[in-house]
Amino acid sequence: MMLFMKTAAHALNPQAQSARAERDRLARLSTEDLRRHQLLRLNRQLHSILPANRFYCEKLGTQSLQLDSLDELAELPYTFKSDLAPDGRRKSLPRNLTWPTDDYVRYHRTSGTLGRPMIVYDTNEDWQWWISTWQYVLDAAEIEPKDRCILAFSFGPFVGFWSAFDAIAARGGMVIPTGGMSSLGRLDVIQSTGATALFCTPSYALHLAEIAAENGIVTRDCGIRTIVVAGEPGGSIPSTRSRIEASWNARVIDHGGASEIGPWGTGDRQGRGLHIVESEFIAEFISVRTGGLAEDNELSELVLTSLGRTGSPVIRYRTGDLVRPRWNTQVDECNFVLLEGGVLGRSDDMLVIRGVNVFPSSIEQILRGFPEIVEFRMTASRKSEMDQLKIEIEDRLSKPDRVQKELHVRLGLRVEVECVEVGSLPRSEGKSKRFVDQR
């Protein structure tokens, strides 16, 4: 019985094919044409939200605004995460809502990794925008209607892959939820359904492979051909990416997004980093060095303006994500800006150890190069106004000296490395807890 035979019926329907062609067209726009497209979308959004959106009326100081050029965007104030936190007048409601609460059909919360979770609402129209924008990610992952997609995450209020769930279904693919299941249970579902794609965090992809090995399951033979990862930098860290791909014999596609912003980034097929979906977001880059506009390949903070979410808009949102933008890379026939290496870290995660700037993602790149290291944890502390770093590793060889030496060679730093028992460090299906900041 050929249960999983590919047939012509699994091809994209004409409407989906047309939408795919339009996404491809937008991704290849010239810089000038893309800016015209963005300006048109931005002005439409401003027209839609003003004066109904009280938050942006107050922030922008006007009840009506149209820009003549994208250059004028830089004159508008930034939006910070703290700006969106509920105030006493609106209790637990998001502050940037445009419409009456009865118009909203989706409730989500941020993960709360960096503090108290933020509440996020979406109208039905905004949720359709999430779904259509997610199609860029599915394009890069080459997800087709014939695919069976395992979503390995808990089905709580964190937006996670909820939008992916609906986007896959809209594309005609099979969505297989595994919320609440054990890792072994998920592996059984992967095998029994003939799943071809896995959606999870990079950490969990590795953890699932670890559980499989412990139970005599060969993940390379499971039939997963594509793994879409998000929530952590691992998908664009070469050593982490290679480790996942080798464990599963599958291609890894990274994804960048945030509950309060939307699904803003998709990995390029060569694994070089993340493309910002500039047809749906305007990206700006603030130089960490100068505080002004960043130059090509300069370390900078990512600032985003969403263009299709009128119910919960964000304008010039300071993400706190540190990136290196590359223009005119012509990767994948895509002209959207490429963030080489993806999200390198967060501005508040950066360590300055004896004058050297270090990001957790840089350390992960080195540690993942040791196949004997199963898991690790980094703990940052401060002593006499100086950043300190300690690394715990689950090392099958129990030889921390070789890791210390490699860190010294690659980073120019002597870092304390300590071996701990294999299996003793925490695992998570959500965002990993590998970086503990005690500063």
C-alpha positions in Angstrom: 0.0 0.0 0.0 1.6 3.2 -1.2 0.2 5.5 1.5 2.7 8.3 0.9 2.9 8.3 -2.9 3.4 11.7 -4.5 0.7 12.5 -7.0 -0.1 15.4 -9.3 -3.0 16.2 -7.0 -0.5 17.5 -4.4 0.6 20.4 -6.7 -0.1 24.0 -5.6 -3.5 25.2 -6.9 -3.6 28.0 -9.5 -4.3 30.6 -6.8 -1.4 29.5 -4.6 0.9 29.4 -7.7 -0.1 33.0 -8.5 0.6 34.1 -4.9 4.0 32.3 -5.1 4.9 34.0 -8.3 4.0 37.4 -6.7 6.3 36.7 -3.8 9.1 35.8 -6.1 8.5 39.0 -8.0 8.6 41.1 -4.9 11.8 39.4 -3.7 13.5 40.4 -6.9 12.5 44.1 -7.0 15.2 46.6 -7.5 16.1 48.8 -4.5 14.2 51.7 -6.0 11.1 49.7 -6.8 11.2 48.1 -3.4 11.3 51.4 -1.6 8.3 52.6 -3.7 6.4 49.5 -2.7 7.3 50.0 1.0 6.3 53.7 1.0 2.9 52.8 -0.6 2.3 50.1 2.0 3.4 52.3 4.9 1.2 55.2 3.9 -1.8 52.9 3.5 -1.2 51.6 7.0 -0.8 55.1 8.5 -4.1 56.0 6.7 -5.8 52.9 8.2 -4.6 53.3 11.8 -4.8 57.1 12.3 -6.6 58.5 14.2 -8.2 55.3 15.6 -4.9 54.2 17.1 -4.6 56.3 20.3 -1.1 55.0 21.1 0.4 56.2 17.7 -1.6 59.4 17.7 0.1 60.3 20.9 3.5 59.0 19.9 3.5 60.6 16.4 1.9 63.8 17.7 -0.7 63.8 14.9 -4.0 62.3 13.9 -3.1 62.1 10.2 0.2 61.4 8.5 1.5 60.6 5.0 5.2 60.5 4.0 6.5 61.8 0.7 9.7 59.7 1.0 10.9 56.7 3.1 13.7 59.1 4.2 11.1 60.8 6.4 10.6 57.6 8.4 13.8 58.4 10.3 12.2 61.5 11.7 9.5 59.5 13.5 10.2 58.3 17.1 11.2 54.8 17.9 8.9 52.3 19.5 10.4 50.3 22.4 9.1 47.1 24.0 8.5 49.0 27.2 6.2 51.4 25.3 3.9 48.5 24.5 3.5 47.2 28.1 0.0 47.6 29.5 -0.7 50.7 31.6 -3.1 51.3 34.5 -5.8 52.6 32.2 -6.0 49.6 29.9 -5.1 46.9 32.5 -3.7 43.8 30.6 -4.6 45.1 27.1 -1.8 45.9 24.6 -1.3 49.6 24.3 -1.0 49.7 20.5 -4.4 48.3 19.7 -6.2 50.2 16.9 -9.7 48.8 17.1 -12.2 47.8 19.8 -11.3 44.6 21.5 -14.3 42.8 20.1 -12.6 43.0 16.6 -9.7 40.8 17.7 -9.8 37.0 17.3 -6.3 35.9 18.3 -4.6 36.2 21.8 -0.9 35.4 22.2 1.8 36.2 24.7 5.6 36.6 24.2 7.8 33.9 25.8 8.9 36.2 28.6 12.5 35.2 28.1 13.7 38.7 28.9 11.0 39.7 31.5 7.3 39.7 32.0 5.3 38.2 29.0 3.7 40.8 26.7 0.1 40.3 25.5 -0.5 40.5 21.8 -3.9 40.6 20.0 -4.6 40.1 16.3 -7.7 40.7 14.2 -8.7 38.1 11.6 -7.2 40.3 8.8 -4.0 40.6 10.7 -3.8 36.9 11.2 -4.3 36.3 7.5 -1.3 38.6 7.0 0.7 36.4 9.4 -0.3 33.4 7.3 0.6 35.0 3.9 3.9 36.3 5.2 4.8 32.9 6.6 4.6 31.6 3.0 8.0 33.1 2.3 9.4 30.8 5.0 7.6 27.8 3.5 8.9 28.8 0.0 12.5 28.7 1.3 11.8 25.4 3.0 10.2 24.1 -0.3 7.2 22.9 1.6 4.6 21.5 -0.8 1.0 20.2 -0.4 2.4 16.6 -0.3 4.4 17.3 2.8 3.5 16.1 6.3 4.7 18.6 8.8 5.4 17.8 12.5 5.1 20.8 14.8 7.1 19.9 17.9 6.1 22.6 20.4 3.7 23.1 23.2 0.3 24.6 22.2 0.3 27.4 24.7 -0.3 31.2 24.2 3.3 31.8 22.9 2.8 32.5 19.2 5.6 30.1 18.3 4.6 28.1 15.3 0.8 28.8 15.6 1.0 30.9 12.5 3.1 28.2 10.8 0.3 25.8 11.6 -2.3 27.8 9.8 0.2 28.7 7.0 0.9 25.1 6.2 -2.8 24.2 6.3 -3.5 27.1 3.9 -0.8 25.8 1.6 -2.5 22.4 1.5 0.1 20.5 3.6 -0.7 18.2 6.4 -0.1 19.7 9.9 0.6 17.2 12.7 0.5 18.8 16.1 2.4 17.1 18.9 1.8 19.5 21.8 2.0 17.8 25.2 3.7 14.7 23.8 7.0 13.3 25.1 10.0 13.3 22.8 9.7 9.6 22.3 6.1 10.0 21.5 6.9 12.6 18.9 9.5 10.3 17.3 6.9 7.6 17.1 4.5 10.0 15.3 7.3 11.0 12.9 7.8 7.4 11.9 4.2 6.4 11.8 3.0 9.3 9.7 5.8 9.4 7.2 6.5 13.0 8.2 8.7 14.9 5.8 9.2 18.2 7.7 9.9 19.1 11.3 9.2 22.5 12.9 10.9 23.2 16.2 13.8 25.1 17.9 17.4 24.2 17.0 17.9 23.0 20.6 15.0 20.6 20.3 16.0 19.2 17.0 19.3 18.2 18.6 17.6 17.0 21.7 15.2 14.9 19.7 18.1 13.3 17.9 19.7 12.6 21.2 16.6 10.8 22.6 16.3 8.9 19.3 19.9 7.6 19.6 19.3 6.5 23.2 16.3 4.4 22.0 17.9 2.9 19.0 16.1 5.1 16.5 18.1 6.3 13.5 16.9 9.8 12.8 18.8 9.9 9.5 16.4 7.2 8.2 13.2 8.8 9.5 12.4 10.5 6.2 12.5 14.1 7.5 14.0 16.1 4.6 13.5 19.7 5.9 13.7 21.2 9.4 12.4 24.7 10.0 13.9 26.2 13.1 13.2 29.4 15.1 13.4 31.0 18.5 17.2 30.8 18.8 20.2 31.7 16.7 21.2 28.1 16.0 19.7 27.8 12.5 22.2 30.4 11.2 25.2 29.2 13.2 27.2 27.0 10.8 28.3 24.4 13.4 24.9 24.0 15.0 23.2 23.9 11.6 25.6 21.3 10.3 25.1 19.2 13.4 21.3 19.2 13.0 21.6 18.4 9.3 24.0 15.5 9.9 21.8 14.1 12.7 18.6 14.1 10.5 20.0 13.9 7.0 17.8 17.0 6.4 18.2 20.6 5.3 17.8 23.3 7.9 15.9 26.5 7.2 16.1 29.3 9.7 13.3 31.7 10.6 13.1 35.0 12.4 10.0 36.4 14.0 8.5 37.9 17.1 5.0 38.0 18.6 4.8 41.8 18.7 6.3 42.2 15.1 5.4 39.3 13.0 7.3 36.7 10.9 9.9 39.0 9.6 12.8 36.7 8.4 13.5 33.6 6.4 16.7 31.6 6.0 18.5 31.6 2.7 19.1 28.2 1.1 22.8 28.3 1.5 22.6 28.8 5.2 24.3 32.1 5.2 21.8 33.9 7.4 18.3 35.4 7.3 16.6 37.5 4.6 14.3 40.1 6.0 10.9 39.9 4.1 11.2 43.5 3.0 7.9 43.4 1.1 6.2 43.2 4.5 8.7 45.0 6.8 10.9 48.1 6.6 14.2 47.4 8.1 16.6 50.0 9.6 20.0 49.3 11.2 21.5 51.3 14.0 25.3 51.1 14.2 26.5 49.7 17.6 29.7 51.7 17.1 28.3 55.1 16.1 24.6 55.1 16.9 23.9 56.3 13.4 23.0 54.4 10.2 25.0 51.2 9.9 27.2 50.5 6.9 27.3 47.2 5.0 28.4 44.3 7.3 28.5 46.5 10.4 27.3 45.2 13.7 24.0 47.0 14.3 20.6 46.8 16.1 17.7 45.8 13.9 14.7 48.2 13.8 11.5 47.0 12.1 8.3 48.5 10.9 5.5 46.1 10.0 3.4 46.9 6.9 0.4 44.7 7.1 -0.8 44.5 10.7 -3.2 47.4 11.3 -4.8 46.0 14.4 -1.5 45.9 16.4 1.0 48.0 14.4 4.6 48.7 15.3 6.5 51.6 13.8 10.3 51.8 14.1 10.4 49.0 16.7 13.7 48.6 18.4 14.0 44.8 18.5 17.3 44.6 20.5 18.5 42.0 18.0 22.1 42.5 16.8 22.8 41.7 13.2 25.2 42.4 10.3 23.2 43.5 7.2 24.5 42.7 3.7 23.0 44.4 0.7 23.3 43.4 -2.9 24.3 39.8 -2.1 22.1 38.3 -4.8 21.6 35.1 -2.8 18.8 32.8 -4.0 17.9 35.4 -6.6 16.5 37.4 -3.7 17.3 41.1 -3.3 15.9 41.3 0.2 18.7 42.4 2.7 20.6 39.4 4.1 21.6 39.3 7.8 24.8 37.3 7.6 24.9 34.8 10.4 21.2 35.6 11.3 20.6 37.2 14.7 24.0 37.2 16.3 22.7 38.0 19.8 20.8 40.6 21.7 22.2 44.0 22.8 21.6 43.1 26.5 23.3 39.7 26.0 26.7 41.1 24.8 29.6 40.4 27.2 32.7 42.6 27.4 35.4 40.4 28.8 38.8 42.1 29.2 37.9 44.5 26.4 36.6 41.9 24.0 33.0 41.9 22.8 31.6 38.3 23.0 28.1 37.0 22.1 26.7 33.7 23.3 26.1 32.7 19.6 29.9 33.0 18.9 30.6 30.6 21.8 27.9 28.2 20.6 29.6 28.2 17.1 32.8 27.0 18.8 31.3 24.5 21.2 29.1 22.8 18.5 32.3 22.1 16.6 33.1 19.4 19.3 30.9 16.4 18.4 31.5 14.9 21.9 29.9 17.9 23.6 26.2 16.9 24.2 25.0 20.1 25.9 26.3 23.2 27.5 25.4 26.2 29.6 27.0 29.7 29.8 26.7 31.7 33.0 27.6 35.4 32.9 28.3 37.3 36.1 30.0 40.5 37.1 32.9 41.1 39.5 34.2 44.6 40.2 32.4 46.0 37.2 34.0 43.4 35.0 32.0 40.7 33.0 32.9 37.1 33.9 31.9 34.0 32.0 31.8 30.3 33.1 30.9 27.5 30.7 29.6 24.1 31.8 29.8 21.3 29.2 28.4 17.7 29.0 31.5 16.2 27.4 31.7 12.5 26.6 35.5 12.8 26.7 35.6 14.8 29.9 38.5 16.9 28.6 37.7 20.6 29.2 41.2 21.7 28.5 40.9 21.2 24.7 37.7 23.4 24.8 39.5 26.1 26.8 42.3 26.1 24.3 40.0 26.4 21.3 38.1 29.3 22.9 41.4 31.0 23.6 42.5 30.6 20.0 39.2 31.6 18.4 38.2 34.4 20.8 41.5 35.4 22.3 40.1 34.8 25.8 40.8 32.5 28.7 37.3 31.2 29.8 36.6 28.9 32.7 35.2 25.6 31.3 33.9 22.9 33.6 32.7 19.3 32.8 29.3 18.2 34.3 27.6 14.9 34.1 26.0 14.0 30.8 22.2 14.6 31.0 22.5 17.0 34.0 21.9 20.3 32.1 18.3 21.4 31.3 16.7 20.6 27.9 13.7 22.5 26.5 11.4 22.2 23.5 11.1 26.0 23.6 13.8 28.6 23.7 16.9 27.2 25.3 18.2 28.2 28.8 21.9 27.9 27.7 22.7 31.5 28.6 22.2 32.5 32.2 22.8 36.2 32.9 23.5 36.9 36.5 24.8 40.4 35.9 
